[in-house]
Amino acid sequence: MFAPGQRVGVAVSAGADSVCLLHALAELASRWSLTVSVVHLNHQLRGKESDADEEFSRILAGQLGLEFHSSQVDVRRVAQATRDNLEQAARRVRREFFLDFLTRGVLDRVALGHTRSDQAETVLFRFLRGAGTAGLAGMRPVTPEGFVRPLIDTTRSEIHDYLVSRGIRWREDSSNNDRAFARNRIRQDLLPALTRDWNPSLPETLGGVALIARDEEDYWDTEVARLSAGRLLVRPPGVLFRTDWVRVLPRAVARRVLRKAIENAKGDLRAIDLRHVEGVLELIDSAEGSGRLQIPGVDVFRSFDWVRLAPPGTDTLEDRDYEVEARVPGRVTLPHGAGVLALEIVKETSGEPAGPACVYNGKGSELDWGRISGSLLVRNWRPGDQYRPIGHASAIKIKDLFQKARIPLWERRRWPVITCQDSIVWAARFGPAAELAADPGTHTLLTVRQLVEDAEL
């Protein structure tokens, strides 16, 4: 949890657990070469009582000769704005407050006072809500961000004995007795009843479940990362993958891969449960070539062999149409991360034609520069666009080319075409217009290349 010389902020609420943690780490600081400070967040939920907790924590820090960091947040107002309940809103603001110290480099670790009893309540609460192994892993002793829980194997009774034996004072939070909060009902009613009537060692048993689930998750995190490399494709603002890849995975692996994809697209897995993952799997398995569903914070869009996960509203952007003058030679940066079009001139130097007959290879294409008169514009494809690509006897709608090539619907919206005097002379993937394509007699070529990652898309 700690390395010598680290700066550790102890999250002190003024309650018994955090006060115990602070005294223990303050005592160990010199032995472990730690610089300890106190961080306190006033949730402003209990009026003067909350203010008294903040003042108690400030005085305690001063008595121990430690630096004190504090802030105040109106959690009720946050809950109203985010439509979270008070418990969820309080957790969110605490995390953001503590995480700020870590991301700014003020602290190397934030130590939290969660105990074995808290872990048991967390595992039981998540089980009752239908969590899988990820949820049953409970609270991690050490997180990648820098949160640590030194008391995670300590019971509340042990903490009480530690404080009483040393004459250390703490404050009781009156909201801990409010049965309106689900966690309080589990703590005061359900867990004691189960321990009394079913398993006297239930807190230890639930802690063991968390340990096993955590080890399972650590293994699967590594395995899913290996399986997903090159398969889950990040295309801001979304994530893409092929349906045929997911279909052949064992169901247990497919669920984990989808959870990872959802997390990448959404930023977290809050409010995502089994029914949402199963809904995405049903969409993938469907015989239909397209479909769409909404899960919390994610728009799931299937088109042909691809699935895209993206924030809701991604396809309603008003600025999706674009039109840019193309300088020759030059490069045009396409909007919305669609890549770059590189336009280059290649002239004959030996009296011979500049190149062989053009056969579009999917990555670039060549036009006869001598047949082009007028300035070139790069714009996105729009409904009704048509032209005659190489190999076609007459003009064809680009929409029909999309269908034949199985181009996903979301890819089409910003698909680049080049126009000259309102006529399309080139389209991405489908190449130049037949009447302007380079041939064996062409002396000056205009080459067009679309530079993007993972060109197979």
N, C-alpha and C positions, 0 to 999 in steps of 0.2 A: 504493500500500500504506500509506503514512503521510501524515499531515498535520502541519504544524508544531504543536508543543506537546503531541502525544499521548504517553500513557504506554504503553510497550511492554514486555511481559514476554517474555523470550527463554526458550524451553523448552530447558533444558540437561540432557542426559543424562550428560555427561562424555565422550561420544564425539567423534570428529573433526568431524563435520558441525556439531553444535550448538556446539562450542567455536569453530569458525571463524566461525559466524554471530554469536556473542556478541562476539567481538573486532571483527568488521567493524562491527556496529551501535554498539558502544561508541565506536569511532573516529569514526563518522559522526554520533553523537548531537548534538554541539554544532553541527555544520553544519546539521542538519535540525531543531534545537530539540526533540529527543526526550528523554524521561526513561526511561532503560533500567533494567530490573531483571531478576533471574534467578528463574525458577520451575523447581522440580525435584520430580519424583515418584519416590519410592523404591518399586519394585514388590515388594520383599522376595522376589524369586525366586532370588537367588544368594547369600543369606546375607551373609557379611562383605564379599563383593565388591560387593554392592548398597550396603551401608553406606559402603564406601570411595568409591563413585561420588558418593554424596550429600555426603560430606565434601570430596571434590575440588571439587565444584561450589560448595560453600559458601566454600571458601578462594579459589577463582577469583573469585567475586563480590566478596569482601573486597579482593582485590588490585586489582580494577578500581574499587573504591569504589562498588559497586552494592548495592542492597537485595536480600535473598535471601528467597524464599518456598519452603517445602518442606512435603511431607506424605508419609506412609507408608501404603500400602495392601497388604493381603495378597491379591495377585491370584489365587493358587491357590484361596483360599477364595471369592473372587468368582466364579471360573470354575465351581466346584462348585455355588454357589447359583444361577447363571444358566444352567448347562449349556452354557456357551460353552467353546471351546478356549482355551488360554492366550493365543494371539495376539489373539483377539477380545476376551477379557476385559481384556487390557492396553490395547488401543485404547480400549475403553469407559471404563475408569477414568481414563485420561489425558485423554480428551475432557471428561469430567465435571469433572475437577480444573481444567483450564485454563478451561473455559467458566464456571465459578463466578466467576473473577476478572472476566470480561467482563460477566456478568449483574449482578454486584454493583457494577459501575462502578469497581472498583479499577484495572483496566487498560482501555485503549482498543483495544489490539491484543495478540495473542499470536503471536509469530514462531516458526515451526517450521523445523527444519533439513533438510527434504526437498530432495533434489537431482534433477537430470535423470536420474541413474541410478535413484533411487527411483521416479521417474515411469515410466520404461521398465519396471521390474519390476512396478509396479502395473498398467499397461495389459496387459502380457503375462499376468499372473496372472488378471485379470478376463476376458480373451479366452478363456483356457483353461477358465474356469468358465461360458462361454456368455453373457457380458454383452452387452447392446445398446449403443447409442451413449452412453447415460447412464453406463454403467460404463466405457466406453472413453475417456470424457472425463478419466478419471484424477483426480488431485488438483488442486483449483483453486488458483491463485496467491493469490486473495483470496476469502474466503467471507463470506456475509452476517452471520455471527455475529461476525466480527472476527479470524479466523485468517488469517495471511499466511505465504507461503513465499518469502522473498527469494532463496533459492538454487536455485529450481526450474529455472533454466536453466544451472546450474553442475554440472560433473561431479565425481565423487569424486577423480579424479586432480588436477584443478585445486585442490580443497580441500586435498589432501595437500601439493601444492607450496606453497600459501599458508602452511600451518602450519610446514612444514619450513624454509622460507626465513626465517621470523621466529623460529624456535626456540621455538615454542609447543607445550606438552605437551598430550596428551589421553590418555584411557584407552580400552582395547579391551574390548568386551563379549564375554565368552567364549561367550555364548549365540548370537552371530552365526555360530558354527561348528557349531551343532547342527542337523544335517540332519533332525531330527524336525519342524522348522518348515518349512512349504511355501515361505515366502518365501526362506529360506536356500538351499533346493535350486534355486530359480529363479535366485537371485543367483550361486551358486557353480558350478552345473552347466549348467542349460538356457540361460540368456542368453549366457554365454560361448561355448557350443557353437554356438548359432545365429549369433552374431556372427562366429565364426571360419569356419564352414562355409557360411553363406548370405548374410549382409549385414554387412560391416564397419561400416556406419553404423546398425546396428539400433537402438541407444539413441536416436539422433536421429530415426530413422524413427518409432519408437513415440511419441516426444515430439510429432512432427508429427501423428500420428493423434489424440493427446489434444487438441491445439489445434483441429483440425477438428471433432472430436466435441463439444468444449466450445462452440464457436460455434454448431453445429447445435442443441445443447441449449438455449442461451440464446434462440435464435430460437423454438424450439418451446415453451419455458416461457411466453413472451409470448403465442404463438398459442393454446395450450391454455387459458391464463387467460381470453383473450377468448372462446373458444368455450364455456367452461364457466360463464361469468357467468350467473347465473339458472337454470342447468341442474343443476349439482351443488349440492344443497340440504343445508346442514348442519342436522341434527336430532340434537343430543346425545342419546345417545352415538354417533350414527351419521351416515352420509351417504346421501342418497337421489338417484336419478335415474330417468328414464323409459327404458324399453327402446327405444321407437320412435325416440328421439333418437340413441341409440348405433348402432342398426341402420343408419341412413342415412349414417353417417360412413364415409369411406374407412378401410380396415382399419388402416393405419398411424396415422391420427389416433385411431381408437377405442382402440388399445392405449395410446397416450399419455394419453388422457383417463382410462382405467381406472387406469393407474398413479397419476395424480394423485388420483383418488378413493380408491384404496387408501391412499396416503400421508396423505390428510386423515383417514381413519378410524383408521389405525394409528399415525400419528405419524412413521413412517419407512418405508423400503422394504427393510429388512433381511430376508433370506431369501426375498424375492419375486423370482421369475424368470419366464421366458416361459411356462412351462407353467401357472403360476397365472393369469396374465392370460388365456391362451387358454381356461382352464377357465371363467372368468367370461364370456368372449365366447360360449362354447358354451351357457351357461345363458341368456344374453340371446337367442340365436338360436333356442332350443328352441321347438317348437310348444306345449309344455306351458305352462300358465298359472302354474305354481308350481314351485319347486325350491330346493335349498339345497346349499351346499358350504362346506367349511372350507379356508381357506388360512392360512399362518402369521400368526397374530395377528388374523385377520379372519373373521367369520361373514358369508357372502354369502347373502342371502335374497331370492329373487324371489317376488313375489305379483302376479298379473295384469300390469299394465303398469309396475310399479315394481320397482326393485332397491334393497335396503338393505345397506350395508356397516357393520358394527358390531363391537365387541369380542366375543369368544366369551363366552357366558354372559349376554348382554344380556336374553334372554327367560326366564331362569330366576330372575329377581329375586323374592324371597319377598314383597315389599311392594307388588306391583302392584295388589292390591285396595285400594280406598279408599272412604270414606264420610264426607261432610262436611255439616253442617247449612247450609242456604242461607238467609241473612237476606234479607228483601225490604223495601225495596230494598237491594241490596248486591252485592258481587262475591265470587266464589269462585275462588281460585287453584288450578288443577288440578295434581296432583303430576306429577313427571317431565317438566316443561317442556311440558305439553300445553296451556298457555294459561290464559285466564281466562274464566269465565262471568259476564256482567254481567246482573243482574236489576233491571228498572226498572218502576215503576208509572206509567201514563199515565191520568189521569182526564179525563172530559168536563168542560168549563168553560162551555159555552153551552147546555146542555140537550140537545144533539145527541149521538148516540153517539160514542164516542172514536175510532173508526176504521172503515175499510172492511172488507169481507170479507177474511179472512186468506188469503193464498196464500204459502206458505213459499218464500223466495227463496234458501235455501242459506246465508245469513249470519246470520239471526236468525229469531225466530218469536214469535207473539203468542198468549197464552192469555186466557181470560175469567177475570179475577181473582175475580169474584163467584161462580163455580162451584167454586172451590177452597176446601176446608175442611181445615185441618190443616197441620202444618209440612212444609216441603219438605226433601228430602235430595238431595245430589248424590253419585252414586257411579259406579263404572265398570260397563260392560256385563258381564254374566255369562252363561254358557251357559244356555239355556232362557228367557231374557228375551223377552217378547212384549208387544205392545200394538197398538191400532188407530190408525195415523196417518191424516191427512186423505187422502181418496180411496180408502180401503179399506173394504169392507163388513164385514169381521170382523178379529179380531186376527191378527197375523202375527208370526212370529219375527223378531227383529232380525237374527239370523244370515242369514235369507233376504234381508233388505234389504241387508245387507253384500254378499252375492253379486251381487245385481242391480246394485248401485252400484259393484261392482268395488273394494271397499275392501280394501287390503292387509292381510294377516293381522296384521302387527305393530301396525297402527293400531287394531285392534279391542280389543286387550288392556286399554287404559285409556280406551276410548271413553266419554264422559260421558253419563249419563242423569239425569233428575230424577224422583224418586218422591214420592208423597204417599200415606200410609197403605198402603205396600207396592205401590202401583200406579204404573206408569210414566206420567208425564204429559207428558214431553218427551224426545226423544233428539236428540243432535247430528246435524245434516244432514237428519234425517228429520222434525223438527218436532214440534208438539204432538199429543197424543192428540185424535182427532176429537171426542170428547164434551166436551172442555174447550177446544177452539179458539175464538178470538174470531170473532164474526160481525158483520154490520151492526148488530145491536142491542146490542152490548157497550158498556157505559158505563165500565168500568175495565179497562184492559189490563195484563197482565203480559208485558213483552217480555223475551226471552232472547236474548242475543248471545254467541257464542263468539269471543273476541278472540285470534286467532293470526296468525302471519306466514304468508304464502303460503297463503291460505284455500282455494285450489283443491285442496290435499291432503285 
